[in-house]
Amino acid sequence: MNRIAPTARRRCLFAAGAWLAAVRLPAAAPVRRVGYLISGTPGSAEHLSAALVEGLRERGWIEGKNLVLDRRWTENQPPRIPALVQELLAAGPDVMVTTNDVYAQAIARATKTVPIVFAVGFDPVGLGVVQSLARPGGNVTGLSVLADELNAKRLGLLKNLLPQMRRVAVLHQADDPRVEAALASIRRAGEAVGVAVEPLPARRREDLAPAIMLAARTGASALMNVPNPLFFHERRLIAETSIEHGLAAVFGATEFADAGMLFAYSADFATMFRRAGYLVDRILRGAAPADIPVEQANVFEFVLNLKTARALGIAVPAAVRLEATRAIE
């Protein structure tokens, strides 16, 4: 057997060490931290969080490998938001991501340096979250829907289903900063089809059933809403109570139709949350939120619940059926 002499072996080891030092093998990529402020309770909209995680994974960011995703849930209690924001910021995130533009506004009050991404914005310019959609200008960017156009579309579809409709109640959470602008948008759409709009405030889960009963008593034929996490997470209660009192409930996200409302016409929220992962990726790779335009949703769904239509005694015209991207039998 050939043996390498000790002196020769030392030379070989020295040469190998010198080579390794020369090539300077790259260190493992650093783990990045993302703070995630979520509306509702754990599990109440897990499919949306899963879409965000998938969007990050598609771009190479994997929890437990090169990404830490710190989650906090508001439990539908807005007063908890400032404390939750401080908890997330204390962990030193590279980016903060959140459900909507109202939550982004709360985070932006606490930091002007940590980048912020919102998954669904209804009025980010009106709230002052960004300077404009094309040029956000600060530390916030995200994705948005065209509220005016969506409200006009929903009321037009409602009028096709309920030709005699003269009044629609609009459920909104008291103190929501978007209410005034949202009601103005719905009123403009209502004027175009000859429908009066009546605000219907509610603060807590316990307020929802009495508010819906009041809307039915005062002559409303249908129920719409100003988007709010409370309504999303209580969508089954709202749907059941609306049917009980003969109201055609028409809210935005497709999950509302799945929960039993007459229909939903909306951007695909899961697609928006997945796309939010792309915006987070751009920031983690060095882009500034001020230079990332707020993206407009471009995938829309019209989900029609035929079971609910039958329960309300509504005959659905063939043309409306054909327009639906999905029908629930």
C-alpha positions in Angstrom: 0.0 0.0 0.0 1.3 3.5 -0.9 1.7 5.9 2.0 2.0 9.7 1.9 4.9 10.9 3.9 4.0 13.2 6.8 5.7 16.2 5.2 3.9 15.6 1.9 0.6 15.2 3.7 1.1 18.6 5.5 1.8 20.2 2.1 -1.4 18.8 0.7 -3.5 20.0 3.6 -2.0 23.4 3.4 -2.7 23.6 -0.3 -6.3 22.5 0.2 -6.8 25.1 2.9 -5.2 27.8 0.7 -7.6 26.9 -2.2 -10.6 27.0 0.1 -9.6 30.4 1.4 -9.0 31.7 -2.1 -12.4 30.7 -3.6 -14.2 32.0 -0.4 -17.2 29.7 -0.6 -20.4 31.8 -0.2 -22.1 31.8 3.3 -25.6 30.5 3.7 -28.2 33.2 2.7 -29.5 35.1 5.7 -32.9 34.3 7.2 -35.3 37.2 6.6 -38.2 38.1 8.9 -41.7 39.2 7.8 -44.3 40.5 10.3 -47.8 39.5 9.3 -50.8 41.3 10.9 -54.0 39.3 10.1 -57.7 40.3 10.6 -59.9 37.8 12.4 -59.0 34.7 14.3 -56.6 31.8 13.5 -58.2 29.6 10.9 -61.0 32.0 10.0 -59.4 32.8 6.6 -56.5 30.4 6.5 -56.9 30.0 2.7 -55.8 33.6 2.2 -52.8 33.2 4.5 -52.0 30.0 2.6 -52.1 32.0 -0.6 -49.6 34.5 0.7 -47.3 31.7 1.9 -47.5 30.1 -1.5 -46.7 33.3 -3.2 -43.6 33.6 -1.1 -42.6 30.0 -1.7 -42.9 30.4 -5.5 -40.2 33.0 -5.2 -37.9 30.9 -3.0 -38.9 32.1 0.5 -39.7 29.1 2.6 -40.7 29.2 6.3 -38.2 27.3 8.5 -35.5 27.6 5.8 -34.8 31.2 4.9 -37.9 32.9 6.2 -39.5 33.6 9.5 -43.2 34.7 9.3 -44.4 36.3 12.5 -48.2 36.1 12.7 -50.5 38.2 14.9 -54.4 38.1 14.7 -56.6 41.0 15.6 -59.5 38.7 16.8 -61.8 41.3 15.2 -60.9 43.8 18.0 -59.5 47.0 16.4 -58.3 48.4 19.8 -55.8 45.6 19.8 -54.1 46.6 16.6 -51.5 49.2 18.0 -50.2 46.7 20.6 -50.0 43.9 18.0 -48.1 46.2 15.6 -45.6 47.1 18.3 -45.1 43.4 19.1 -44.3 42.7 15.4 -42.0 45.7 15.0 -40.1 44.7 18.2 -39.0 41.5 16.5 -37.1 43.6 13.8 -38.9 42.6 10.6 -37.5 43.2 7.2 -41.0 43.8 5.8 -44.5 44.0 7.3 -47.4 42.6 5.4 -51.1 42.9 6.3 -54.6 42.1 5.2 -55.9 45.5 4.1 -55.2 49.2 3.7 -56.7 50.2 7.1 -54.3 47.9 8.9 -51.5 49.3 6.7 -52.5 52.7 7.9 -52.1 51.6 11.5 -48.7 50.1 10.9 -47.5 53.2 9.0 -48.4 55.3 12.0 -45.9 53.3 14.0 -43.0 53.2 11.5 -41.8 55.2 8.6 -38.9 53.0 7.8 -40.0 49.4 7.8 -41.6 48.5 4.4 -45.3 47.6 4.4 -47.4 45.6 2.0 -51.2 45.3 2.1 -52.9 42.5 0.3 -56.3 44.1 -0.4 -56.8 47.9 -0.5 -60.2 49.5 -1.0 -59.2 53.2 -0.7 -55.4 53.5 0.0 -55.2 57.0 -1.6 -58.2 58.3 0.3 -56.8 56.9 3.6 -53.5 58.6 2.9 -51.7 55.3 3.0 -50.1 56.1 -0.4 -49.7 59.3 -2.3 -51.0 57.8 -5.5 -51.4 54.3 -6.9 -48.6 54.9 -9.5 -46.2 56.5 -7.1 -46.8 55.4 -3.5 -44.1 57.7 -2.3 -43.5 56.3 1.2 -42.9 53.0 2.9 -46.2 51.4 1.9 -47.4 49.6 -1.3 -49.8 46.7 -2.1 -52.8 45.7 -4.2 -56.1 47.5 -4.7 -59.6 47.0 -6.1 -61.7 49.6 -8.0 -64.4 50.2 -5.5 -66.6 52.5 -7.6 -66.7 50.1 -10.6 -67.4 47.1 -8.4 -70.3 48.8 -6.5 -71.9 49.8 -9.8 -71.6 46.2 -11.1 -73.1 44.7 -8.0 -76.0 47.1 -8.0 -76.6 46.5 -11.7 -76.7 42.8 -11.1 -79.0 43.2 -8.2 -81.4 45.3 -10.3 -81.5 42.6 -12.9 -82.5 40.1 -10.2 -84.8 42.4 -8.3 -86.4 44.8 -10.9 -88.7 46.3 -8.3 -85.9 47.1 -5.8 -86.0 50.7 -4.6 -84.0 50.6 -1.4 -80.7 48.9 -0.4 -79.2 48.9 3.1 -75.4 49.2 3.5 -73.9 47.5 6.5 -70.8 49.2 7.8 -68.8 49.1 11.0 -69.0 52.3 12.9 -65.8 54.3 13.1 -64.4 52.6 10.0 -62.4 55.4 8.3 -63.4 54.3 4.8 -67.2 54.5 5.4 -67.8 58.0 4.1 -66.0 57.5 0.8 -67.5 54.0 0.4 -71.1 55.2 1.0 -70.6 58.0 -1.5 -69.5 55.4 -4.1 -72.5 53.2 -3.5 -74.9 56.2 -3.6 -73.5 57.2 -7.0 -74.1 53.7 -8.3 -77.6 53.6 -6.7 -78.6 56.9 -8.4 -77.7 55.4 -11.8 -80.3 52.5 -11.3 -82.9 54.4 -9.2 -82.1 52.8 -5.8 -81.9 54.7 -2.5 -79.0 53.8 -0.2 -79.5 53.6 3.6 -76.5 53.3 6.0 -76.7 50.5 8.5 -74.0 50.7 11.3 -72.8 47.8 13.4 -69.9 47.6 15.8 -69.9 44.0 17.1 -71.1 40.6 16.2 -74.1 41.1 18.6 -75.2 44.2 16.5 -75.5 42.3 13.2 -78.8 40.5 13.6 -80.7 43.5 15.0 -79.3 45.7 12.2 -80.5 43.3 9.5 -83.9 43.1 11.1 -84.1 46.9 11.1 -83.2 47.0 7.4 -86.0 44.6 6.5 -88.5 46.5 8.6 -87.7 49.8 6.9 -88.3 48.6 3.4 -84.9 47.5 2.1 -84.9 44.7 -0.5 -81.2 44.0 -0.4 -78.2 44.3 1.8 -74.7 45.4 0.7 -71.7 46.3 2.8 -68.6 48.5 3.3 -65.8 45.9 3.4 -64.7 45.1 6.9 -63.0 42.1 8.6 -65.9 41.7 11.0 -68.3 41.0 8.2 -66.0 38.6 6.5 -65.6 36.5 9.6 -69.3 36.6 10.4 -70.4 36.0 6.9 -72.5 32.9 7.7 -74.4 34.7 10.4 -75.1 37.6 8.1 -76.2 35.3 5.3 -78.5 33.2 7.4 -80.1 36.3 9.1 -80.6 38.0 5.7 -82.4 35.0 4.3 -84.6 34.7 7.4 -85.7 38.3 6.9 -86.1 38.1 3.1 -83.1 40.3 2.2 -80.9 39.6 -0.8 -77.4 40.0 0.7 -74.7 40.9 -1.8 -71.2 41.4 -0.4 -67.9 41.5 -2.2 -65.6 38.5 -1.7 -66.6 35.2 -3.2 -66.5 33.6 0.2 -69.7 35.5 1.0 -71.6 33.7 -1.7 -70.2 30.4 -0.5 -71.5 31.2 3.0 -75.0 31.6 1.6 -75.4 35.2 0.3 -77.2 35.7 -3.0 -74.1 36.5 -5.0 -70.7 38.0 -4.8 -68.9 40.0 -7.4 -65.3 40.7 -6.5 -61.7 40.5 -7.2 -60.3 37.1 -6.4 -58.8 37.7 -2.9 -56.7 34.6 -2.9 -55.0 35.7 -6.1 -54.3 39.1 -4.5 -52.7 37.5 -1.4 -50.6 35.3 -3.6 -49.5 38.4 -5.5 -48.7 40.2 -2.2 -46.0 37.5 -1.9 -44.4 38.8 -5.1 -44.3 42.4 -3.7 -42.7 41.2 -0.5 -40.1 39.3 -2.5 -39.3 42.5 -4.5 -38.7 44.4 -1.2 -36.6 41.6 0.3 -34.4 41.8 -2.8 -33.9 45.5 -2.4 -36.8 47.4 -4.1 -38.2 50.4 -2.2 -42.0 50.5 -1.6 -42.1 54.1 -2.8 -41.0 52.9 -6.2 -43.4 49.9 -6.5 -46.8 51.0 -7.9 -50.0 49.7 -6.1 -51.3 47.0 -8.4 -54.9 46.9 -9.5 -56.7 43.6 -9.2 -57.4 42.1 -12.7 -59.0 38.7 -11.9 -62.7 39.0 -11.0 -65.4 36.5 -10.1 -69.2 36.5 -10.1 -70.4 33.7 -7.9 -74.2 33.1 -7.9 -75.9 31.1 -5.1 -78.9 29.6 -6.8 -79.9 27.8 -3.6 -80.3 31.2 -1.9 -82.1 32.6 -4.9 -84.7 29.8 -4.5 -85.0 30.4 -0.8 -85.7 34.1 -1.5 -88.2 33.3 -4.3 -86.0 35.1 -6.9 -86.2 33.9 -10.5 -82.7 34.2 -12.0 -82.7 35.3 -15.7 -80.8 33.1 -18.1 -78.6 36.0 -19.0 -77.5 36.4 -15.4 -76.8 32.7 -15.1 -74.6 32.8 -18.1 -72.6 35.7 -16.8 -71.7 33.9 -13.6 -68.2 32.4 -13.4 -69.5 29.9 -10.9 -73.0 28.9 -9.7 -73.8 27.2 -6.3 -76.6 24.7 -6.7 
